[in-house]
Amino acid sequence: MPIIGNLNFYDKPVILAPMEDVTDPSFRFMCKKFGADIMFTEFISSDGLIRDAKKCLKKLELFDYERPVGIQIYGHMPDAMEKAAILANEVNPDLLDINYGCPVKKIANRGAGSGMLRNLPLMKEITERVVKVSKVPVTAKTRLGWDSESINILEVARLLQDCGIVALTIHGRTRAQMYKGFANWEHITKVKNHPEIKIPIIGNGDINDGKSAALAFEKYGVDGIMIGRAAIGRPWIFRTVKHYLKNGTELPEPDVFERVQIAREHLQKSIEFKEGMRGIYEMRRHFVLYFKGIPNFRETKIKLLTANSYEEINALLDFIEENFGHLKFNDFKSE
Ligand SMILES: Cc1cc2nc3c(=O)[nH]c(=O)nc-3n(C[C@H](O)[C@H](O)[C@H](O)COP(=O)(O)O)c2cc1C
């Protein structure tokens, strides 16, 4: 049974990846409902947090039902990271995660996120200081290396383990790859199987169904798996994957009727957690994905994307349920 920090999980935890502008409380609510075993907030800038930036503080909002849940922070300045770690601890997350993987230019080129893969002394200093001040276990998430010429994940894993990191998530791409190509799980498994590496290794990259999840555990031997993009517009991926891991069969994708119920609940939570009209605006991209591929849906989609009130959207969801609710996913998937 993997043990992550002081948390014991039943075998094979399936984890929701931290994703900026995605893993907010309403989305986490949906993923938890479908069985995500551990979840993470969007990354939070250490600078923003200590400057008291409203947007950053808002991201610290956690709810008891989502536990175990981790807060992820990033930054390139040891003082700011230490202070941010103290602030994050105040809301008592189950885990504090350090982002050493973000490939975005303005973050990585400043030396934060994946930029830290090119400055291991700084990574060491920041990790040690964060671990020292954190009352909750500290995890880290990183990539294989800066580029294919400088893959240093084994060295990084050793360093982070020595600093007191209790579990490491490895996204099987380099920074240079951004999100292109395929995740290379051979490197992940090398770290996992290295005799000096004792901490749980969470594998991440391209898991999008039960089969790829099972492969991660069976072939690559990781202690946990983390799912990112495949959960966007498909929070039920956690149900699908866990069903496969237990029974070895893929569940069918939800039919339209169920998608409407999921959209309704997500909308309610989005309105509950977000201020003003944001709860409605931010649901639009989820609607597009929830109802993607339904035949003859264009007109309804446009209405959904321009509706400006809860009542209007709810009426549209009623309409979808009545007119398309009989469709199974396979009826429209191949069109
Ligand atoms: C929209 C988006 C936002 C992301 N934001 C974060 C983030 O805040 N912190 C982080 O560690 N990784 C972030 N990632 C990377 C994911 O956590 C994950 O490592 C990556 O998508 C690979 O996993 P996947 O193939 O399952 O998507 C983000 C990815 C996407 C697509």
The ligand as an SDF file (V2000), in Angstrom:
LIG
                    3D

 31 33  0  0  0  0  0  0  0  0999 V2000
   -4.5610   23.7160  -18.7230 C   0  0  0  0  0  0  0  0  0  0  0  0
   -3.4210   23.1010  -17.9440 C   0  0  0  0  0  0  0  0  0  0  0  0
   -2.9850   23.7030  -16.7890 C   0  0  0  0  0  0  0  0  0  0  0  0
   -1.9440   23.1360  -16.0560 C   0  0  0  0  0  0  0  0  0  0  0  0
   -1.5730   23.7200  -14.8710 N   0  0  0  0  0  0  0  0  0  0  0  0
   -0.6570   23.0870  -14.0830 C   0  0  0  0  0  0  0  0  0  0  0  0
   -0.3690   23.5690  -12.7780 C   0  0  0  0  0  0  0  0  0  0  0  0
   -0.9350   24.5780  -12.3110 O   0  0  0  0  0  0  0  0  0  0  0  0
    0.5490   22.8960  -12.0470 N   0  0  0  0  0  0  0  0  0  0  0  0
    1.1920   21.7660  -12.5230 C   0  0  0  0  0  0  0  0  0  0  0  0
    2.0120   21.1740  -11.8180 O   0  0  0  0  0  0  0  0  0  0  0  0
    0.9260   21.2910  -13.7440 N   0  0  0  0  0  0  0  0  0  0  0  0
    0.0090   21.9000  -14.5150 C   0  0  0  0  0  0  0  0  0  0  0  0
   -0.3170   21.3590  -15.7290 N   0  0  0  0  0  0  0  0  0  0  0  0
    0.3040   20.0670  -16.1320 C   0  0  0  0  0  0  0  0  0  0  0  0
   -0.5600   18.8990  -15.6620 C   0  0  0  0  0  0  0  0  0  0  0  0
   -0.6560   18.8490  -14.2620 O   0  0  0  0  0  0  0  0  0  0  0  0
    0.0270   17.5580  -16.1660 C   0  0  0  0  0  0  0  0  0  0  0  0
    1.3110   17.3940  -15.6240 O   0  0  0  0  0  0  0  0  0  0  0  0
    0.1360   17.4950  -17.6830 C   0  0  0  0  0  0  0  0  0  0  0  0
   -1.0420   17.9700  -18.2960 O   0  0  0  0  0  0  0  0  0  0  0  0
    0.4060   16.0550  -18.1570 C   0  0  0  0  0  0  0  0  0  0  0  0
   -0.5910   15.1850  -17.7220 O   0  0  0  0  0  0  0  0  0  0  0  0
   -1.8010   14.7030  -18.7000 P   0  0  0  0  0  0  0  0  0  0  0  0
   -1.1660   14.0690  -19.8890 O   0  0  0  0  0  0  0  0  0  0  0  0
   -2.5950   13.7410  -17.8600 O   0  0  0  0  0  0  0  0  0  0  0  0
   -2.5530   15.9330  -19.0680 O   0  0  0  0  0  0  0  0  0  0  0  0
   -1.3270   21.9390  -16.4920 C   0  0  0  0  0  0  0  0  0  0  0  0
   -1.7610   21.3390  -17.6830 C   0  0  0  0  0  0  0  0  0  0  0  0
   -2.8070   21.8980  -18.4130 C   0  0  0  0  0  0  0  0  0  0  0  0
   -3.2450   21.2200  -19.6680 C   0  0  0  0  0  0  0  0  0  0  0  0
  1  2  1  0
  2  3  1  0
  2 30  2  0
  3  4  2  0
  4  5  1  0
  4 28  1  0
  5  6  2  0
  6  7  1  0
  6 13  1  0
  7  8  2  0
  7  9  1  0
  9 10  1  0
 10 11  2  0
 10 12  1  0
 12 13  2  0
 13 14  1  0
 14 15  1  0
 14 28  1  0
 15 16  1  0
 16 17  1  0
 16 18  1  0
 18 19  1  0
 18 20  1  0
 20 21  1  0
 20 22  1  0
 22 23  1  0
 23 24  1  0
 24 25  2  0
 24 26  1  0
 24 27  1  0
 28 29  2  0
 29 30  1  0
 30 31  1  0
M  END
$$$$
